[in-house]
Amino acid sequence: MKKVKWIILLLNLVVLLVVFNNSVVKKEALLSDGQLILLELAPIDPRSLIQGDYMRLRYAISEDIDNDTISKRGFCVVKLLPNGTAERVRLQENTTPLNENEHLIEYSAKNWWGINIGAESFFFQEGMGEKYEDAKYGGVKVDAKGNSLLVGLFDEDLKLIE
């Protein structure tokens, strides 16, 4: 019986490692092949004192949405402007239709606070908070399926804050 427990434990460990490595590979592919889109940040309390050097982010594309009229999960369709920033075109439940120069960002709806695109927090090194206080844009990489990954914060001149 002890041998069966060890085999089950080992199989669970292997499955866990496969799932974890698959997630890492997908994120790395998104970083290297994803389209960079700059999303304008909406005003919010910039620092979380309880969690340390951490910034809560909210995006202009997630404002002014009636959560009672949209599905709980779907896609925010954004149009890429010439300077690399994006504006919201519409919300839809599926990946289609999609017009030229439009990109998908998967969202989930919250009851009282617009939509969540999965990149609502930004952690930075302790003591570096002042550098990020004037951030104007959140840079996200997106793929064709609507997956997004926050890659950094940008200033009003569209330069990455490092």
C-alpha positions as CSV (number, residue, x, y, z in Angstrom):
1,M,0.0,0.0,0.0
2,K,2.9,2.4,0.8
3,K,4.2,1.8,-2.7
4,V,0.9,3.0,-4.3
5,K,0.9,6.1,-2.2
6,W,4.4,7.0,-3.4
7,I,3.5,6.4,-7.0
8,I,0.4,8.6,-6.7
9,L,2.5,11.3,-5.0
10,L,5.1,11.1,-7.7
11,L,2.4,11.3,-10.5
12,N,0.9,14.3,-8.8
13,L,4.3,16.0,-8.7
14,V,4.9,15.3,-12.4
15,V,1.5,16.7,-13.3
16,L,2.1,19.8,-11.3
17,L,5.5,20.3,-12.9
18,V,4.1,19.9,-16.4
19,V,1.3,22.4,-15.7
20,F,3.7,24.9,-14.2
21,N,6.2,24.6,-17.0
22,N,3.5,24.9,-19.6
23,S,2.3,28.2,-18.0
24,V,5.9,29.5,-18.0
25,V,6.3,28.6,-21.7
26,K,3.0,30.4,-22.6
27,K,4.1,33.5,-20.7
28,E,7.5,33.6,-22.3
29,A,5.9,33.2,-25.8
30,L,3.6,36.1,-25.0
31,L,6.5,38.2,-23.9
32,S,8.5,37.5,-27.1
33,D,5.7,37.4,-29.7
34,G,2.9,39.5,-28.2
35,Q,1.8,42.9,-29.5
36,L,2.7,45.8,-27.1
37,I,-0.3,48.0,-26.3
38,L,-0.2,51.0,-24.0
39,L,-3.4,51.4,-22.0
40,E,-4.1,54.8,-20.3
41,L,-4.2,54.5,-16.6
42,A,-7.2,55.9,-14.7
43,P,-6.8,57.7,-11.4
44,I,-6.6,55.5,-8.4
45,D,-4.8,55.5,-5.0
46,P,-1.3,54.7,-6.3
47,R,0.2,52.8,-3.4
48,S,-0.9,50.0,-1.1
49,L,0.6,50.7,2.3
50,I,-0.3,47.3,3.7
51,Q,1.3,45.3,0.9
52,G,4.4,47.4,0.6
53,D,5.8,48.6,-2.7
54,Y,2.9,47.7,-4.8
55,M,0.7,49.7,-7.1
56,R,-3.0,49.0,-7.9
57,L,-3.7,49.8,-11.5
58,R,-7.0,50.8,-13.2
59,Y,-7.3,51.4,-16.9
60,A,-9.4,54.0,-18.8
61,I,-10.7,51.3,-21.0
62,S,-12.4,49.7,-18.0
63,E,-14.3,52.8,-16.9
64,D,-17.9,53.8,-17.7
65,I,-19.2,50.2,-18.2
66,D,-22.6,49.1,-17.0
67,N,-21.7,45.7,-15.5
68,D,-25.4,44.7,-15.6
69,T,-25.4,44.7,-19.4
70,I,-22.3,42.7,-20.1
71,S,-21.3,39.1,-19.7
72,K,-19.1,38.1,-16.7
73,R,-16.3,37.0,-19.0
74,G,-15.5,38.2,-22.5
75,F,-13.2,40.3,-24.6
76,C,-12.5,44.0,-24.6
77,V,-11.7,45.0,-28.2
78,V,-9.2,47.8,-28.5
79,K,-8.0,49.8,-31.5
80,L,-4.3,50.5,-31.7
81,L,-3.6,54.2,-32.4
82,P,-0.5,55.3,-34.3
83,N,1.4,56.2,-31.2
84,G,1.0,52.7,-29.7
85,T,-1.8,53.6,-27.2
86,A,-5.2,52.0,-27.4
87,E,-8.8,53.0,-27.1
88,R,-11.7,50.7,-26.3
89,V,-14.0,50.0,-29.3
90,R,-16.4,47.5,-27.8
91,L,-16.9,44.5,-25.5
92,Q,-17.9,41.2,-26.9
93,E,-18.4,37.6,-25.6
94,N,-16.3,35.8,-28.4
95,T,-13.1,36.4,-30.2
96,T,-14.9,37.3,-33.4
97,P,-15.7,39.6,-35.1
98,L,-12.4,41.4,-35.2
99,N,-11.6,44.2,-37.6
100,E,-8.3,45.4,-38.9
101,N,-6.0,47.1,-36.3
102,E,-8.2,45.7,-33.5
103,H,-6.9,43.6,-30.6
104,L,-8.5,41.4,-28.0
105,I,-7.9,41.7,-24.3
106,E,-9.7,39.1,-22.2
107,Y,-11.7,40.5,-19.3
108,S,-13.8,39.4,-16.3
109,A,-16.5,41.7,-14.9
110,K,-16.6,42.7,-11.3
111,N,-19.8,43.6,-9.5
112,W,-19.0,47.3,-8.8
113,W,-15.7,48.2,-10.5
114,G,-15.8,47.9,-14.3
115,I,-13.8,45.1,-15.8
116,N,-10.6,43.4,-14.8
117,I,-8.1,42.6,-17.6
118,G,-5.8,40.6,-15.4
119,A,-3.0,43.2,-15.0
120,E,-4.3,45.3,-12.1
121,S,-1.2,45.2,-10.0
122,F,2.4,46.3,-10.4
123,F,5.1,45.4,-7.9
124,F,8.4,47.3,-7.7
125,Q,11.5,47.4,-5.6
126,E,11.2,48.9,-2.2
127,G,11.9,52.6,-2.1
128,M,11.2,53.1,-5.8
129,G,7.6,54.2,-5.5
130,E,8.2,57.9,-6.4
131,K,9.6,56.9,-9.8
132,Y,6.2,55.3,-10.7
133,E,3.8,57.9,-9.3
134,D,3.6,59.8,-12.6
135,A,3.0,56.7,-14.7
136,K,0.5,57.5,-17.4
137,Y,0.2,54.1,-19.3
138,G,0.4,50.5,-18.5
139,G,2.2,48.5,-21.2
140,V,0.6,45.1,-21.8
141,K,1.6,42.4,-24.3
142,V,-1.4,40.7,-25.9
143,D,-1.8,37.7,-28.1
144,A,-4.4,36.7,-30.7
145,K,-6.4,34.8,-28.1
146,G,-6.8,37.9,-25.8
147,N,-4.3,36.8,-23.2
148,S,-2.5,39.8,-21.7
149,L,0.6,40.3,-19.6
150,L,1.7,43.6,-17.9
151,V,5.3,44.4,-19.0
152,G,5.8,47.8,-17.4
153,L,4.6,51.3,-16.8
154,F,5.2,54.2,-19.2
155,D,5.4,57.9,-18.8
156,E,3.5,60.6,-20.7
157,D,6.2,60.6,-23.4
158,L,5.4,56.8,-24.0
159,K,8.8,55.8,-22.5
160,L,9.2,52.8,-20.3
161,I,9.9,53.8,-16.7
162,E,13.0,51.9,-15.6
